[in-house]
Amino acid sequence: MKPAPYGYARAATLDDVFSLLAEHGEDAKILAGGQSLMATLNMRLSEPEVLIDINRIDGLAGIQDTGDTIRIGAMTRHVDVEESDVIATHAPLITAAMEHVAHPAIRNRGTFGGSIAFADPAAEMPACAVALGATMHIAGKGGTRDIPAADFFKGLYETAIGEGEILPAVSVPKITAGWKSGFMELARRHGDYAIIGLCAHLQVSDGKFGDGSLVFFNSGDRPVSAPLTAALLNGQNWSDELSEKLSASLKDELDPPDDLNADGPMRKHLAGVLVKRTLAPMAGA
């Protein structure tokens, strides 16, 4: 299929973006990497009046060490995040997840912020952001505001970005001593959307778990945290008995959807499989 006709505007500054958004309102779409947007245009799931191209705006790309956090510009290409030594050192969960984001051709063009803002519940980066406790920096004509990742995703392709606003950057806390991250997803083929995936970020000391988070993707209409199941880990060493308790807890805590790839009960079962395969190595088991 071909997209419906649309206009095109190249913004040179953020002020240009805000003016264009004010002029066109909901009839405008932001063009960043375009790897998700162009597909929706071609299938006519999205029919904007105008695309606002933000690729030429200075300062929206790059990875910065800001002390306790790493600031990732929204226009930073996936491949640059994937190959960043700073990300690998201070946010290894993102590095582990990035190689599962579609295929190299997509990662060469797609952007970190675009994946976050698009809010596909099957995408890896939104779940990573929630698991790591990232902060979303939102900007509009009236100024900027910060939103915790846990409050940013509102539903299927819905976020806290308001009318006339964009997402210029995301800040991710650096991993600290005593914490480990684990990532795994199950897909029919590498690069396909995951049937279900897990981002784990937990305290681990001498094989014993502490506080942390278990966040699943493609398990609901947004990244889905499992705090009740994560709480069962606190103070525990890995064991088959613990694995069974976690799997049973997930069957109660998760309510994944049915689709052509798997039904809800299958996804619940696979969630337990992912927990076992991800957490056992984290505990050194």
C-alpha positions as a printed Julia matrix, in Angstrom:
285×3 Matrix{Float64}:
  0.0     0.0    0.0
  0.96    3.64  -0.33
  0.43    6.37   2.26
 -2.27    9.0    1.97
 -0.99   12.4    0.79
  0.72   14.5    3.46
  2.75   17.66   3.77
  6.34   17.89   4.94
  8.07   20.49   7.1
 11.73   20.41   8.17
 12.21   22.02  11.58
 15.51   23.76  12.26
 14.9    24.39  15.98
 12.67   23.18  18.77
 10.76   26.45  18.53
  9.98   25.55  14.91
  8.62   22.22  16.11
  6.42   23.8   18.75
  5.05   26.36  16.28
  4.24   23.66  13.74
  2.6    21.48  16.38
  0.52   24.44  17.54
 -0.52   25.13  13.95
 -1.44   21.57  12.97
 -2.33   19.98  16.31
 -3.27   16.3   16.12
 -2.93   16.4   12.32
  0.89   16.53  12.64
  3.32   13.67  13.25
  6.97   13.9   14.29
  9.42   12.26  11.88
 12.53   11.0   13.66
 13.97    7.71  12.39
 10.63    6.85  10.8
 11.06    3.07  11.11
  7.7     2.64  12.85
  5.97    5.71  11.44
  6.5     4.86   7.78
  4.93    1.44   8.24
  1.81    2.95   9.8
  1.65    5.51   6.98
  1.93    2.84   4.29
 -0.83    0.79   5.92
 -2.89    3.97   6.38
 -3.13    3.37  10.09
 -1.92    6.95  10.37
 -2.96    9.76   8.0
 -1.39   13.03   9.2
 -1.68   16.3    7.32
  2.01   17.02   7.8
  5.22   15.31   8.93
  7.54   17.45  11.03
 11.12   16.34  10.37
 13.35   16.88  13.43
 16.48   15.23  12.02
 18.32   18.51  11.44
 17.85   19.97  14.92
 21.12   20.32  16.82
 21.4    18.82  20.29
 18.8    16.05  20.01
 21.33   13.25  19.44
 24.19   12.01  21.57
 25.05   10.13  24.75
 26.26   12.14  27.75
 27.63   11.06  31.11
 25.95   13.5   33.48
 27.24   12.11  36.77
 24.74    9.68  38.29
 22.87    9.25  35.03
 23.41    8.78  31.3
 21.44   11.18  29.12
 20.46    9.72  25.76
 19.27   12.19  23.16
 16.03   11.19  21.49
 17.57   11.31  18.01
 20.42    8.96  18.91
 20.34    6.07  16.45
 19.89    2.58  17.84
 23.23    1.53  16.38
 25.03    4.3   18.28
 23.42    3.19  21.54
 24.25   -0.44  20.74
 27.93    0.35  20.12
 28.39    2.84  22.98
 30.97    1.9   25.6
 29.29    4.34  28.0
 25.97    2.49  27.7
 27.66   -0.91  27.96
 29.41    0.13  31.17
 26.63    2.04  32.91
 23.4     0.62  31.43
 24.23   -2.92  30.28
 20.55   -3.87  30.14
 20.09   -1.53  27.18
 23.13   -2.96  25.41
 21.84   -6.51  25.91
 18.41   -5.58  24.59
 19.49   -3.48  21.63
 20.73   -6.38  19.49
 17.17   -7.75  19.59
 15.65   -4.57  18.16
 14.57   -5.62  14.67
 17.49   -5.89  12.22
 20.7    -3.9   11.53
 19.1    -1.88   8.73
 16.37   -0.75  11.13
 18.83   -0.01  13.94
 20.96    2.08  11.59
 18.08    4.5   11.06
 15.72    4.06  14.0
 16.11    6.27  17.06
 16.13    5.57  20.79
 13.62    8.34  21.52
 11.41    7.29  18.64
 11.05    3.81  20.09
 10.21    5.25  23.5
  7.71    7.8   22.18
  6.0     5.33  19.85
  5.28    3.18  22.93
  4.81   -0.14  21.18
  4.08   -2.63  23.99
  6.14   -5.27  22.14
  9.24   -3.04  21.93
 12.34   -3.56  24.03
 13.39    0.01  24.87
 10.23    1.09  26.75
 10.54   -1.96  29.03
 14.24   -1.24  29.6
 13.4     2.34  30.56
 10.83    1.21  33.12
 13.08   -1.5   34.59
 15.97    0.95  35.02
 13.84    3.74  36.49
 14.62    6.14  33.66
 13.38    9.73  33.51
 11.67   11.08  30.41
 12.42   14.72  29.6
  9.43   16.27  27.84
  9.55   19.71  26.22
  6.88   22.07  24.93
  6.4    25.73  24.23
  5.67   26.32  27.92
  8.89   24.7   29.14
 10.13   21.27  30.15
  8.97   18.63  32.58
 10.32   15.3   33.78
  8.25   12.12  34.02
  9.36    8.8   35.56
  9.29    6.0   33.02
  6.8     4.08  35.16
  4.29    6.92  34.69
  5.14    7.73  31.08
  3.42    4.86  29.28
 -0.35    5.25  29.45
 -1.66    2.5   27.19
 -1.44    1.12  23.68
  0.78    3.63  21.8
 -0.14    6.25  24.4
  2.29    8.25  26.53
  2.43   11.26  28.82
  3.61   13.46  25.94
  0.93   16.13  25.68
 -0.35   18.18  22.77
  2.4    20.41  21.4
  5.17   18.49  23.21
  8.02   16.21  22.17
 10.55   13.95  23.9
 14.06   15.44  23.48
 15.96   13.06  25.78
 15.87   10.25  28.32
 18.06    9.97  31.43
 18.99    6.51  32.7
 20.49    5.97  36.18
 23.91    4.35  36.14
 24.05    0.8   37.41
 25.72    0.71  40.83
 27.72   -1.87  42.75
 25.62   -4.83  43.85
 23.13   -4.56  40.99
 22.81   -6.79  37.93
 20.68   -6.63  34.82
 19.33   -9.45  32.7
 17.47   -9.49  29.41
 15.76  -12.19  27.4
 12.97  -12.44  24.86
 11.32  -15.27  22.99
 10.56  -14.69  19.31
  9.87  -16.94  16.35
 12.93  -15.52  14.57
 15.65  -13.18  15.74
 14.54   -9.67  14.89
 10.82  -10.45  14.95
  8.63   -8.9   17.59
  8.96  -10.85  20.82
  6.15  -13.2   21.82
  7.11  -12.07  25.32
 10.25  -10.55  26.82
 11.75   -9.73  30.21
 13.94   -6.92  31.53
 15.3    -7.74  34.99
 17.22   -5.25  37.15
 17.99   -6.53  40.64
 20.33   -6.36  43.58
 22.39   -9.56  43.76
 24.98  -10.29  46.46
 26.71  -13.66  46.87
 23.97  -15.28  44.82
 21.2   -13.8   46.97
 18.61  -11.45  45.47
 17.51   -8.13  46.93
 15.31   -5.3   45.68
 14.69   -4.7   42.02
 12.26   -4.96  39.15
 10.91   -7.47  36.67
  9.36   -5.79  33.64
  7.76   -7.73  30.81
  7.03   -6.55  27.3
  4.35   -7.77  24.9
  2.49   -8.8   28.02
 -0.07   -5.96  28.07
 -0.81   -2.58  26.51
  2.44   -1.12  27.92
  5.54   -2.39  29.78
  4.2    -4.54  32.62
  5.97   -4.59  35.99
  5.56   -7.61  38.26
  6.32   -6.16  41.72
  4.63   -8.97  43.68
  6.73  -11.57  41.94
  9.89   -9.47  42.29
  9.22   -9.2   46.04
  9.41  -13.0   46.35
 13.07  -12.77  45.31
 14.12  -10.52  48.17
 16.57  -12.32  50.43
 16.43  -15.56  48.43
 19.05  -17.68  46.72
 18.13  -19.23  43.4
 16.56  -22.67  43.61
 14.09  -24.84  41.71
 11.59  -24.23  44.5
 11.94  -20.45  44.09
 11.57  -20.8   40.33
  8.26  -22.63  40.8
  7.01  -19.95  43.21
  7.89  -17.21  40.74
  6.14  -18.99  37.88
  3.01  -19.48  39.96
  3.06  -15.85  41.04
  3.37  -14.63  37.46
  0.3   -16.62  36.44
 -1.67  -14.59  38.99
  0.04  -11.24  38.43
  0.19  -11.07  34.63
 -2.78  -10.77  32.3
 -1.23  -10.94  28.81
 -3.3   -10.67  25.63
 -4.14  -13.26  23.0
 -2.92  -12.77  19.44
 -1.86  -14.78  16.41
  1.5   -15.67  17.99
  0.32  -16.87  21.4
 -2.62  -16.79  23.74
 -2.59  -15.44  27.29
 -2.0   -18.77  29.09
  0.92  -19.55  26.81
  2.47  -16.15  27.52
  2.05  -16.72  31.26
  3.88  -20.03  30.93
  6.62  -18.41  28.86
  6.99  -15.64  31.45
  8.0   -18.3   33.96
 10.44  -19.78  31.46
 12.02  -16.36  30.9
 12.37  -15.73  34.64
 14.17  -19.04  35.13
 16.48  -18.56  32.15
 17.28  -14.96  33.06
 17.6   -14.99  36.84
 19.48  -18.26  37.36
 22.6   -16.94  35.55
 22.29  -13.62  37.39
 22.53  -15.56  40.67
 25.45  -17.61  39.38
 23.37  -20.8   39.38
